Amino acid sequence: MTSEDTTELEISLLLEAVYQKYGYDFRQYSKAHVNRRILNRMKLSGLEDVSQIQSKVLKDETFAYELLQDLSITVTEMFRDQDFYRSLRENVIPVLKTYPFIKIWHAGCATGEEAYSMAIIMQEAGLYERTTIYATDFNQHALNRAKEGIFSNAMMKEYTVNYQLSGGNESFSNYYTSNFDNVIMNQSLKKNIVWANHNLVTDSVFAEVHLILCRNVLIYFDTNLQNKVQKLFYDSLINGGILCLGSKESLRFTDLHEKYTELDKKQRIFKKKY
Ligand SMILES: C[S@@+](CC[C@H](N)C(=O)[O-])C[C@H]1O[C@@H](n2cnc3c(N)ncnc32)[C@H](O)[C@@H]1O
């Protein structure tokens, strides 16, 4: 057995230990992602091998929490991928308009920027009053921040440009109040967002929804896990419901490819067949 093989084995034992002790299941995450993050934590902590990480994780909850944060990449933006949001306004909003009430699920919402972007779009479309946005993640720390809706003022310049390029015509600063280095998002945007802890790997369907956004989450999963989570999305969508994936994600290699039509192939927007 080479030293790489030994490290692989140690990592799979570590993931098993994390699952058994804490219930977080990373066993089917992409190997490249998991290996990179674990080896990085090993160096940062001055540990010599993965077995030492395992021993520390089992005895030290603070360390386990740090590792959990390492494995959950929460990088996000408001109106990330402006062409996607443009297509959302053009191709998805007209479908949503036909429903008397609208339920939207942001799976893997990180610190909430995506859900606030959606609330803005729904408000501008005159649909927010009849919309509920469920924004979920398994990272409670990120969810707590999302719920506060407090973001760095320094980011607002970039988000304003993103918003405008996504087809927004209002003054973006109408959506928040500045307070020194931070901004706080308006209560009128927060009021129909339900923040909830939900793990895509171990939790089940919790609502029947009209639209799911799961962007830049499945890239961290292996093909089997992607298939499993796609099944969860399929079961959560109403017939004719819409699924939005990230720019590097696809339905092509999943068992459910045939069960959707493409609303916008380039922007990865799919409609569940009737
Ligand atoms: C890169 S962020 C994507 C944020 C946002 N969707 C976007 O595209 O800007 C990935 C998020 O997926 C979440 N995540 C990863 N595995 C998850 C799981 N099993 N269940 C729920 N959320 C998960 C992470 O905690 C993180 O917040």
The ligand as a Gaussian input file, in Angstrom:
#p B3LYP/6-31G(d) Opt

LIG

0 1
 C      -20.676000      27.450000      -2.183000
 S      -22.095000      27.566000      -1.151000
 C      -23.344000      27.964000      -2.300000
 C      -24.199000      29.129000      -1.845000
 C      -25.230000      29.609000      -2.851000
 N      -26.127000      28.544000      -3.216000
 C      -24.569000      30.194000      -4.059000
 O      -24.561000      29.558000      -5.121000
 O      -24.037000      31.299000      -3.986000
 C      -22.395000      25.852000      -0.770000
 C      -23.331000      25.679000       0.449000
 O      -23.803000      24.329000       0.457000
 C      -23.923000      23.945000       1.798000
 N      -23.952000      22.483000       1.896000
 C      -22.963000      21.591000       1.630000
 N      -23.362000      20.343000       1.916000
 C      -24.645000      20.440000       2.337000
 C      -25.599000      19.498000       2.794000
 N      -25.310000      18.202000       2.867000
 N      -26.828000      19.935000       3.155000
 C      -27.130000      21.260000       3.103000
 N      -26.263000      22.208000       2.706000
 C      -25.030000      21.804000       2.327000
 C      -22.705000      24.553000       2.456000
 O      -22.856000      24.627000       3.863000
 C      -22.654000      25.922000       1.774000
 O      -23.325000      26.881000       2.522000

